[in-house]
Amino acid sequence: MQNLEAALAAAGLTGGHIKVSTCVRMDVITNSFPPSMATFAKPYMTNIVLHLATTGAPLLVNVYPYFAYRDNQKDISLNYATFQPGATTVRDTGNGLVYTNLFDAMVDGVYAALEKAKAPSVRVVVSESGWPSASVQNAQAYNQGLINHVCKGTPKKPDEPLEAYLFAMFNENQKPGELTERNFGLFYPSQSPVYPITFK
C-alpha cells in the first residue's frame, strides 16, 4: 500500500482523492463471538489498519454469513443468517448490544478488532456479501434483507450506514470449484433474473 501511495504521489495524484486500501476475508478475525471480543488473528493486520487510519482509507471486508451458517448450523439459525423476522436474538455479554442478524454481528466484530488494534477511526466497507441460490428463497431473503438493512448501520454504529456491495451480478457457470461458488449471482449468464430483487 505504501508503494502504491508513493507511485500516486510521484504521478501528482495526491490530496486524498485516491485512497489505497486492501480487501480481507472474515478469517482475519479471531474470537468472533461475542462480537465485542473479536481481535485480529495475525499481527500484520495491526500494521495494515494503523496505516489505513493515518491515510483515512477504509478497510474492505468480505462478509458472508452464508459460510458461517453453512459451517455451524447447530449454533446459527437460518433466520438469523438471512435477516428473517423472528430470528434469534443474541446479546453480546461484553457490551450488552443486541443482535437480530448475523451480518451485524460479523461487521461489529471487525469494528471491535479495529478498536483493539488502536484504529477505531477506520471505516468498514463491505466489499462483498451474498448468498448462493441453491435455495432461491434463502438467497432472495438474504440479499433483499441486506439491501434493506445497510442504511440502518449496526448495533455498535447505528448512525453510520454501511457501504456494501453484493456478490455477484451474474452467476459464474464456468467457475471451477464448488457448485455453490457458481451461483451467487442475481442474474443468469443469459441476463434473466434468478429471483426478483428491489434496490431502494
Backbone torsions as a table, in degrees:
resi	resn	phi	psi	omega
1	MET	NA	-40.3	179.7
2	GLN	-64.8	-38.0	178.1
3	ASN	-66.0	-40.2	177.2
4	LEU	-63.5	-42.5	178.5
5	GLU	-63.9	-38.4	177.0
6	ALA	-64.0	-39.6	178.4
7	ALA	-65.6	-40.2	177.1
8	LEU	-63.4	-42.5	178.8
9	ALA	-63.5	-40.8	179.5
10	ALA	-64.3	-28.5	179.1
11	ALA	-88.5	3.4	179.3
12	GLY	76.8	22.2	-177.1
13	LEU	-106.8	48.5	178.4
14	THR	-102.0	-175.7	178.5
15	GLY	105.8	8.0	174.1
16	GLY	86.2	1.4	-178.5
17	HIS	-76.2	-29.7	179.5
18	ILE	-115.2	119.7	179.6
19	LYS	-102.2	139.8	176.6
20	VAL	-107.3	126.5	-179.5
21	SER	-139.4	-167.2	175.9
22	THR	-145.4	160.1	-178.9
23	CYS	-110.3	134.4	180.0
24	VAL	-128.4	158.2	174.1
25	ARG	-94.2	169.2	-178.9
26	MET	-68.9	-12.7	179.2
27	ASP	-74.5	0.3	171.0
28	VAL	-77.2	-9.1	-179.2
29	ILE	-102.1	137.9	172.9
30	THR	-125.1	164.4	-176.7
31	ASN	53.1	50.6	-171.1
32	SER	-79.5	-6.3	178.3
33	PHE	-131.1	129.0	-6.8
34	PRO	-68.7	162.0	-175.5
35	PRO	-52.8	-35.7	-177.3
36	SER	-65.9	-16.3	-179.9
37	MET	-90.8	-5.7	-173.9
38	ALA	-63.1	142.4	175.4
39	THR	-139.3	166.1	174.8
40	PHE	-76.3	136.5	-175.2
41	ALA	-72.7	-28.7	-175.6
42	LYS	-122.7	140.6	-179.1
43	PRO	-60.2	-29.6	-178.1
44	TYR	-61.8	-25.1	-179.9
45	MET	-64.4	-31.8	178.4
46	THR	-61.7	-44.8	178.2
47	ASN	-62.2	-39.9	180.0
48	ILE	-62.8	-50.3	-174.6
49	VAL	-72.4	-30.5	174.4
50	LEU	-65.5	-36.7	176.2
51	HIS	-65.4	-43.8	178.0
52	LEU	-60.8	-37.5	179.3
53	ALA	-63.1	-37.1	-179.2
54	THR	-74.1	-27.4	-178.0
55	THR	-96.7	-12.3	-178.2
56	GLY	79.2	14.4	179.3
57	ALA	-86.4	150.6	178.2
58	PRO	-81.6	165.1	169.5
59	LEU	-97.5	124.1	179.3
60	LEU	-91.1	127.2	-174.5
61	VAL	-130.3	131.4	172.9
62	ASN	-85.9	116.4	-175.2
63	VAL	-116.7	111.3	-177.3
64	TYR	-125.4	89.2	173.4
65	PRO	-56.7	-26.9	179.3
66	TYR	-53.7	-48.2	-176.3
67	PHE	-68.4	-37.7	176.5
68	ALA	-63.1	-43.1	178.1
69	TYR	-65.3	-46.6	-179.3
70	ARG	-56.7	-39.2	-175.1
71	ASP	-87.9	-8.1	-177.0
72	ASN	-150.6	58.9	-179.0
73	GLN	-70.1	-14.8	177.6
74	LYS	-66.8	-39.5	-175.4
75	ASP	-105.9	-13.3	-176.7
76	ILE	-119.2	121.5	179.2
77	SER	-81.9	152.2	178.5
78	LEU	-61.2	-42.1	179.7
79	ASN	-60.8	-42.0	178.8
80	TYR	-63.8	-35.6	-178.4
81	ALA	-78.3	-21.3	-173.0
82	THR	-117.6	22.8	176.1
83	PHE	63.4	26.6	-176.7
84	GLN	-84.2	143.6	177.8
85	PRO	-60.9	149.9	-179.8
86	GLY	75.6	15.4	-179.0
87	ALA	-68.6	167.2	175.1
88	THR	-57.0	141.1	173.4
89	THR	-107.4	128.3	-177.3
90	VAL	-119.7	128.1	177.1
91	ARG	-101.7	129.6	176.4
92	ASP	-77.5	114.0	-177.4
93	THR	-69.4	-15.1	-179.9
94	GLY	-80.8	-30.7	-176.8
95	ASN	-138.4	-0.6	176.8
96	GLY	81.7	-2.0	-180.0
97	LEU	-67.4	146.8	-177.7
98	VAL	-109.8	134.3	-178.3
99	TYR	-116.9	131.7	176.3
100	THR	-110.9	1.4	175.9
101	ASN	-152.7	152.5	-176.1
102	LEU	-69.9	-34.1	180.0
103	PHE	-54.9	-50.2	180.0
104	ASP	-60.2	-41.8	-179.7
105	ALA	-62.2	-39.6	179.9
106	MET	-67.6	-46.2	-179.6
107	VAL	-64.7	-42.4	179.3
108	ASP	-67.0	-26.3	172.0
109	GLY	-62.9	-38.2	176.9
110	VAL	-66.3	-43.6	177.5
111	TYR	-59.1	-41.8	179.4
112	ALA	-63.5	-41.9	178.4
113	ALA	-64.1	-38.8	177.0
114	LEU	-61.6	-41.9	178.5
115	GLU	-61.8	-45.0	-179.0
116	LYS	-66.1	-26.5	177.9
117	ALA	-86.8	7.1	179.3
118	LYS	65.8	34.0	178.0
119	ALA	-132.8	52.2	-175.7
120	PRO	-68.1	-16.5	-177.7
121	SER	-81.2	-10.8	-177.5
122	VAL	-70.6	126.2	178.7
123	ARG	-79.9	142.3	176.4
124	VAL	-98.0	128.8	172.0
125	VAL	-115.3	127.0	178.3
126	VAL	-83.1	100.5	-173.4
127	SER	-77.4	-23.1	175.4
128	GLU	-150.9	139.0	167.4
129	SER	-160.2	148.9	-180.0
130	GLY	176.2	-177.6	-178.2
131	TRP	-145.8	132.0	-178.1
132	PRO	-71.8	153.2	-174.0
133	SER	-94.4	28.8	170.9
134	ALA	-57.4	-37.9	166.7
135	SER	-114.3	106.0	-178.3
136	VAL	-59.0	-39.0	-179.0
137	GLN	-61.0	-44.4	179.7
138	ASN	-67.7	-41.2	179.4
139	ALA	-62.9	-45.0	179.4
140	GLN	-64.1	-43.1	-179.8
141	ALA	-61.0	-45.4	-178.0
142	TYR	-66.8	-52.1	-174.5
143	ASN	-66.0	-40.2	176.8
144	GLN	-67.3	-39.8	177.3
145	GLY	-61.0	-40.9	178.8
146	LEU	-63.6	-46.7	179.5
147	ILE	-58.3	-44.5	-178.0
148	ASN	-71.2	-21.3	-170.1
149	HIS	-96.7	-32.9	-167.2
150	VAL	-61.2	-26.4	179.6
151	CYS	-72.1	-12.8	-177.7
152	LYS	-88.6	-6.7	-176.7
153	GLY	73.7	-159.9	-179.6
154	THR	-124.7	168.0	177.4
155	PRO	-55.8	-35.3	179.6
156	LYS	-74.0	-33.3	-178.9
157	LYS	-134.1	69.8	-173.1
158	PRO	-68.6	-20.1	-178.3
159	ASP	-98.4	11.5	-177.8
160	GLU	-120.2	96.5	175.8
161	PRO	-56.1	145.3	-178.9
162	LEU	-94.2	136.3	168.2
163	GLU	-83.0	122.3	-175.1
164	ALA	-142.1	148.9	-177.7
165	TYR	-126.0	129.7	177.8
166	LEU	-77.8	139.6	171.7
167	PHE	-114.9	116.4	8.1
168	ALA	-138.7	171.6	177.6
169	MET	-67.0	-45.9	-176.2
170	PHE	-123.6	147.0	167.8
171	ASN	-61.3	147.6	-178.8
172	GLU	-112.7	79.3	-171.2
173	ASN	-66.2	-14.6	179.3
174	GLN	-106.0	5.9	-179.0
175	LYS	-70.7	132.5	178.0
176	PRO	-73.4	165.6	177.1
177	GLY	102.3	-158.7	-176.6
178	GLU	-61.4	148.2	179.7
179	LEU	-58.9	-39.2	-179.3
180	THR	-60.0	-32.7	-178.8
181	GLU	-63.9	-20.0	-179.6
182	ARG	-88.4	-7.5	-167.6
183	ASN	-126.2	42.6	174.9
184	PHE	-93.8	-4.2	-171.6
185	GLY	-74.5	154.7	171.6
186	LEU	-81.5	-21.6	-178.4
187	PHE	-129.7	151.1	170.0
188	TYR	-74.7	163.2	175.7
189	PRO	-56.9	-23.4	177.9
190	SER	-74.7	-4.4	-179.4
191	GLN	80.6	4.7	174.1
192	SER	-84.1	145.6	-176.3
193	PRO	-69.4	142.6	174.4
194	VAL	-72.9	-36.6	177.4
195	TYR	-160.3	158.8	179.7
196	PRO	-71.6	142.3	178.0
197	ILE	-143.8	144.1	-177.6
198	THR	-119.4	126.0	174.7
199	PHE	-100.0	129.2	-178.4
200	LYS	-98.1	NA	NA
